Amino acid sequence: MDRTTVKALRVLEALASSQEPRGVAELGRELGLTQSNTHRILTTLLSQGYVVAHPDVGRYSLSPKMWELGARIIERHPIRRVVGPHLKQLYAQLNETILVAELSGVDVLYIDKLDSDYPVRASARVASRAPAWRTASGRSILAFFKPEDLERYANAAGIEPSKFQQLKQELKDVHQRGYAITIAGTRIGVNSVAAPIWGHGPVPLAGIAVSGPTERFSSERMSSISAAVMNTATRITESLGVSAPVYFDQVPEFVNTSATTVLSG
């Protein structure tokens, strides 16, 4: 592993997470780097157009080049290429915030969304993260992990043993019915229902979640809209050229289906 490259990437990440330009000394302290080392890395990044200098205050920030690269990558994302019409159709039915997320390490990474028109609504930014096991979209993916893979995930995520036992039972329920529900999963007062988007492998590629405030997202309403969420996940799956799962007697099986397949929750 090239240590210089790792250090440069850590500097980029620190700048990306900051709301304000950062100075050499404070970046060095945060990352455990010497001031000269930090300055050398910033100078290299500046020369390549990844960083902008603010000489009046002696600070640095990321340049639009990072956004440009990220935009190119996300537009090539296979799910992003097909998901738009399906999100709009679901949005027309529910008028609630819709989020699409994929697993990234121990987190989910949000790759697309539509915001509700309601003044009070759930919110998450595209490219932001949340602990997968706390989110409905994450649970819709984790529910199909092998037991040993789920154990490894729990260890990496630092889940306490007692919480992990509860999580395993909840994921078993998700596996059986085909959708996940969270009550105040990552934010107090925000509930979600999600279903998995499948690729060709044994674990879903992503999850699609509909989220909203507790006053509109009772357990009863989330159960009532679960079929719509699952249908949308099915249509996205099939748009990716994959046979969608159908749930017979609450046991998921894979069959060849048409784009009009309805999933029963």
Sequence and secondary structure as in RCSB ss.txt:
>XXXX:A:sequence
MDRTTVKALRVLEALASSQEPRGVAELGRELGLTQSNTHRILTTLLSQGYVVAHPDVGRYSLSPKMWELGARIIE
RHPIRRVVGPHLKQLYAQLNETILVAELSGVDVLYIDKLDSDYPVRASARVASRAPAWRTASGRSILAFFKPEDL
ERYANAAGIEPSKFQQLKQELKDVHQRGYAITIAGTRIGVNSVAAPIWGHGPVPLAGIAVSGPTERFSSERMSSI
SAAVMNTATRITESLGVSAPVYFDQVPEFVNTSATTVLSG
>XXXX:A:secstr
  HHHHHHHHHHHHHHT SS EEHHHHHHHHT  HHHHHHHHHHHHHTTSEEEETTTTEEEE HHHHHHHHHHHH
T HHHHHHHHHHHHHHHHH SEEEEEEEETTEEEEEEEE  SSSS     TT EEEGGGSHHHHHHHTTS HHHH
HHHHHHHT  HHHHHHHHHHHHHHHHHS EEEESSSSTTEEEEEEEE  SSSS SEEEEEEEETTT  HHHHHHH
HHHHHHHHHHHHHHTT   EEEETTEEEE    TT     
